[in-house]
Structure formats: structure tokens, C-alpha cells
Amino acid sequence: MKLSVHKIAEINSLISQVQEEYTNKMDDSLPTTDGDLMSYLATMMYNWTKEQQHEAISSVYNRQTSSPYYKLIVDVYQAGKHIKQTQTHQAFIMKTFNRLKEYFPTTTEMQLKQHDQSKYTFKQIIGYTKMFVHSCPQEDELWRSALKDHYEKEAHHPQHYRNENMPRKYLEESVIDMIACHWERDLHGLDTVNNYELANIANTFLNRYTVEDKKRVEQILVNIQMDSSSMLEHYLPQSIIIM
């Protein structure tokens, strides 16, 4: 979508207020289409100084809506959508744990309250917004950098361990993560889904683990699916289930 002259002038004005240290490193001509502009802004913000990044993050979390940083990141770049997506996912993490905690004996609520906190860091806000809000290609450099940073900071990802087995509590958290994503995205967050459906995770996601860890994950999923009430609901017509 082509941007109006007024919108381009407004964005240029915001950029001029925050770009003192970086003005000469970007092409002066601002893209006039929405997709190109988002890519331009992502690169620009990614290369801000540490001081600028800190000020930008502070403006977002203190809701300093008059700040040019806030306006660029939230109003123009739409990073607020990524923050909302992360908050919703974290809510589903807790929802999954509260429903299935008996299957995750080494995982604690305190541990899960730290789940994906790195997504609120500057680098990941920029990269994840570029991917999940603006739909950049998988090979995009800023997205790949943000994802790498996420794997390095978050111990519940198999990729964090570089082909080594995971500690049990983080392996359990990784299973909760998969189920929470499946529940939210594929099962539409419905409370009526049964345990069999919740634990029906595609093999694609299991292939991230070592051979030994994959077996441990599969056993957890089987245990959840073998819950008698969920199996009954899965195999019998609804009309003959005895409540």
C-alpha cells in the first residue's frame, strides 16, 4: 500500500528526532510503500545505539505515547501487536500448565512465569514484529538474528543445547510450550478440547530433539493422551458419552 505524502512527512519528522547518532548511515529517501517502509524502519531501529534502544524500550513500557521512539515503534512499526501476541502466548502457557500440571512434576509456576521474557528485549521485539506482524521471509537477516538470540536466552528450546539432552524441567517446559501453541493456534483456544487433542503434536516439532529427548517427550504426550476421560471423548460419539 502506497503511503500518503502527509504520512511520509510525519514519519520523517519522527526519525529526525531520534537519529542524531545514525542519520548518515541510512539512505535519506524514505520508502513510500508500507512493506518497504517496515523493512526500512526495522533496519534503522536495529542499528540504533544502546542508549537509543534503552530509551526506546523505556518509552514503550512506560507508555510514553508522546515520545518519538514510542510513536515509531508502536504506532508506525506496530510492535505492540508482537507484545500482545507474546502476552497471549504466556497466558496459554499458564492455562496449559494449570490443566495438565500432573504430567509435569519438575516444572514450577515460578519457572513458567519467566517463559519467553526475552521476547520483550529490543532485538527480539524488532525481529519478531518483522516476522509475525509484517510477514518477512524466513531467511530475513533481522528475523534470523532475533530467533538466534531467543534460542540462546530461552532454555526451553531444544536448539539452546546444540544437540545435547535437555534438563528435565526445561524439557517439560518445551512440551508445555508446544501444547500451548497448538491449543491457541490450531484448536482456537477452546476450553472444550480434550487431552487427546491437546497432546496431538505433529512429528515435525518432535524432530528438534535428540533421540533420547524425543522419546521422553513422546512418553509425556502419550501419558496425557491416555487419560481415560479424554480417550472416551475422543473415540465415542458425543451422544453416548455418560456425563
C-alpha positions as CSV (number, residue, x, y, z in Angstrom):
1,M,0.0,0.0,0.0
2,K,1.3,3.4,-1.0
3,L,1.8,5.9,1.8
4,S,0.4,9.4,1.6
5,V,2.7,12.4,1.4
6,H,1.4,13.5,4.8
7,K,2.2,10.2,6.4
8,I,5.7,10.1,4.9
9,A,6.4,13.6,6.2
10,E,5.1,12.6,9.7
11,I,7.4,9.6,9.8
12,N,10.4,11.6,8.6
13,S,9.8,14.1,11.4
14,L,9.8,11.3,14.0
15,I,13.0,9.9,12.5
16,S,14.7,13.3,12.6
17,Q,14.0,13.5,16.4
18,V,15.8,10.2,17.3
19,Q,18.5,9.8,14.6
20,E,21.3,12.1,15.7
21,E,23.9,9.4,16.0
22,Y,22.7,7.4,13.0
23,T,21.5,10.0,10.4
24,N,24.3,9.4,7.9
25,K,24.1,5.6,7.9
26,M,20.7,5.4,6.2
27,D,19.5,6.4,2.7
28,D,17.7,9.7,3.1
29,S,14.9,8.6,0.8
30,L,12.0,7.1,2.9
31,P,10.2,4.2,1.1
32,T,6.7,5.1,0.0
33,T,5.1,1.6,0.3
34,D,4.1,0.1,3.6
35,G,6.1,-3.2,3.3
36,D,9.3,-1.4,2.2
37,L,8.8,1.1,5.0
38,M,8.6,-1.5,7.7
39,S,11.8,-3.2,6.4
40,Y,13.5,0.2,6.4
41,L,12.4,1.0,9.9
42,A,13.4,-2.4,11.2
43,T,16.9,-1.9,9.9
44,M,17.1,1.6,11.2
45,M,15.9,0.7,14.7
46,Y,18.1,-2.4,14.8
47,N,21.1,-0.2,14.3
48,W,20.3,2.4,17.0
49,T,22.9,2.9,19.7
50,K,22.5,1.0,23.0
51,E,21.3,4.3,24.6
52,Q,18.7,4.8,21.9
53,Q,17.5,1.2,22.3
54,H,17.2,1.7,26.0
55,E,15.3,4.9,25.6
56,A,13.0,3.2,23.1
57,I,12.2,0.3,25.3
58,S,11.6,2.6,28.3
59,S,9.2,4.7,26.2
60,V,7.2,1.5,25.3
61,Y,6.9,0.0,28.8
62,N,6.3,3.4,30.5
63,R,3.7,4.2,27.8
64,Q,5.3,7.5,26.9
65,T,3.0,8.0,24.0
66,S,4.4,11.4,23.1
67,S,7.9,10.1,22.7
68,P,9.1,9.8,19.1
69,Y,10.5,6.4,20.0
70,Y,7.1,5.2,21.2
71,K,5.4,6.6,18.1
72,L,7.9,4.9,15.7
73,I,7.9,1.5,17.4
74,V,4.3,1.2,18.5
75,D,2.3,3.5,16.2
76,V,4.2,3.1,13.0
77,Y,6.1,-0.2,13.2
78,Q,3.2,-1.8,15.2
79,A,5.4,-3.6,17.7
80,G,2.5,-3.5,20.1
81,K,1.0,-6.4,18.2
82,H,4.0,-8.5,18.9
83,I,3.9,-7.7,22.6
84,K,0.2,-8.6,22.7
85,Q,0.9,-11.9,20.9
86,T,3.6,-12.7,23.5
87,Q,1.3,-11.9,26.4
88,T,-1.5,-14.1,24.9
89,H,1.0,-16.9,24.5
90,Q,2.2,-16.6,28.0
91,A,-1.4,-16.8,29.2
92,F,-1.8,-20.0,27.3
93,I,1.4,-21.4,28.9
94,M,-0.1,-20.9,32.3
95,K,-3.5,-22.2,31.1
96,T,-1.9,-25.4,29.8
97,F,0.1,-25.9,33.0
98,N,-2.9,-25.4,35.2
99,R,-4.8,-28.0,33.3
100,L,-2.0,-30.6,32.9
101,K,0.4,-29.9,35.8
102,E,0.2,-33.5,37.0
103,Y,2.2,-34.5,33.9
104,F,5.0,-32.0,34.5
105,P,6.2,-32.8,38.1
106,T,9.6,-30.9,37.8
107,T,8.1,-27.7,36.4
108,T,7.0,-24.9,38.6
109,E,4.7,-21.9,38.2
110,M,7.6,-19.6,39.0
111,Q,9.6,-21.1,36.2
112,L,6.8,-20.6,33.7
113,K,6.2,-17.0,34.7
114,Q,9.7,-16.3,33.1
115,H,8.7,-18.1,29.9
116,D,9.6,-16.1,26.8
117,Q,10.6,-13.0,28.7
118,S,13.4,-12.4,26.2
119,K,10.7,-11.5,23.6
120,Y,10.4,-8.2,25.4
121,T,14.1,-7.3,24.6
122,F,14.8,-4.8,21.9
123,K,16.4,-7.1,19.4
124,Q,13.6,-9.6,19.6
125,I,10.8,-7.0,19.5
126,I,12.2,-5.8,16.2
127,G,12.8,-9.2,14.7
128,Y,9.6,-10.9,15.9
129,T,7.5,-8.0,14.8
130,K,9.1,-8.1,11.4
131,M,8.2,-11.8,11.1
132,F,4.9,-12.2,12.9
133,V,3.3,-8.8,12.2
134,H,4.9,-7.8,8.8
135,S,5.4,-11.4,7.5
136,C,9.0,-11.1,6.4
137,P,10.7,-14.1,4.6
138,Q,12.1,-16.8,6.8
139,E,15.6,-16.0,5.6
140,D,15.4,-12.4,6.6
141,E,18.6,-11.4,8.5
142,L,17.0,-9.4,11.3
143,W,14.5,-12.2,11.9
144,R,17.2,-14.9,12.0
145,S,19.2,-12.8,14.4
146,A,16.2,-12.3,16.7
147,L,15.5,-16.1,16.6
148,K,19.1,-17.0,17.3
149,D,19.0,-14.6,20.3
150,H,15.8,-16.2,21.5
151,Y,17.2,-19.7,21.4
152,E,20.4,-18.5,23.2
153,K,18.4,-16.9,26.0
154,E,15.5,-19.4,26.4
155,A,16.4,-22.7,27.9
156,H,13.1,-24.4,27.0
157,H,14.1,-24.7,23.3
158,P,16.0,-27.8,22.2
159,Q,18.1,-25.6,20.0
160,H,19.5,-24.0,23.1
161,Y,21.5,-27.2,23.8
162,R,23.1,-27.8,20.4
163,N,22.2,-31.5,20.1
164,E,22.7,-32.3,23.8
165,N,19.9,-33.6,26.1
166,M,17.8,-31.1,27.9
167,P,17.4,-30.8,31.7
168,R,14.1,-32.4,32.7
169,K,12.4,-29.2,33.8
170,Y,13.2,-27.4,30.6
171,L,12.2,-30.4,28.5
172,E,8.8,-30.3,30.3
173,E,8.5,-26.6,29.6
174,S,9.2,-27.3,26.0
175,V,6.3,-29.7,25.9
176,I,4.0,-27.2,27.6
177,D,5.1,-24.7,25.0
178,M,4.2,-27.0,22.1
179,I,0.8,-27.8,23.6
180,A,0.1,-24.1,24.4
181,C,0.9,-23.1,20.8
182,H,-1.2,-26.0,19.5
183,W,-4.1,-25.1,21.8
184,E,-4.1,-21.4,20.9
185,R,-3.4,-21.5,17.2
186,D,-4.8,-24.8,15.9
187,L,-7.5,-25.5,18.4
188,H,-8.6,-21.9,18.6
189,G,-8.2,-21.7,22.4
190,L,-11.4,-23.7,23.0
191,D,-11.9,-25.0,26.6
192,T,-13.9,-27.9,25.3
193,V,-10.9,-29.7,23.6
194,N,-9.9,-32.9,25.3
195,N,-6.5,-34.0,26.4
196,Y,-6.1,-36.3,23.4
197,E,-6.5,-33.3,21.1
198,L,-4.2,-31.1,23.2
199,A,-1.3,-33.6,23.1
200,N,-1.7,-34.5,19.4
201,I,1.5,-32.7,18.4
202,A,2.9,-33.0,14.8
203,N,6.1,-35.1,14.5
204,T,7.7,-32.1,12.8
205,F,8.1,-30.4,16.1
206,L,9.4,-33.5,17.8
207,N,12.3,-33.8,15.4
208,R,14.0,-30.8,17.0
209,Y,15.0,-33.1,20.0
210,T,17.8,-35.5,20.4
211,V,16.8,-39.2,20.0
212,E,16.7,-39.7,23.8
213,D,14.8,-36.5,24.5
214,K,12.3,-37.2,21.7
215,K,11.4,-40.5,23.5
216,R,10.9,-38.6,26.7
217,V,8.7,-36.1,25.0
218,E,6.7,-38.8,23.3
219,Q,6.1,-40.6,26.6
220,I,4.8,-37.4,28.2
221,L,2.4,-36.8,25.3
222,V,1.2,-40.5,25.4
223,N,0.6,-40.2,29.1
224,I,-1.6,-37.1,28.5
225,Q,-3.5,-38.7,25.7
226,M,-4.1,-41.9,27.7
227,D,-6.2,-40.0,30.2
228,S,-9.3,-42.2,30.3
229,S,-11.9,-39.4,30.1
230,S,-10.2,-37.8,27.1
231,M,-9.8,-41.1,25.3
232,L,-13.5,-41.8,25.9
233,E,-14.5,-38.4,24.5
234,H,-12.2,-38.9,21.5
235,Y,-13.5,-42.3,20.4
236,L,-17.2,-42.3,21.4
237,P,-19.9,-40.3,19.7
238,Q,-20.9,-37.3,21.9
239,S,-24.5,-38.6,22.2
240,I,-23.5,-41.7,24.1
241,I,-20.9,-40.3,26.5
242,I,-22.1,-40.7,30.1
243,M,-21.5,-37.5,31.9
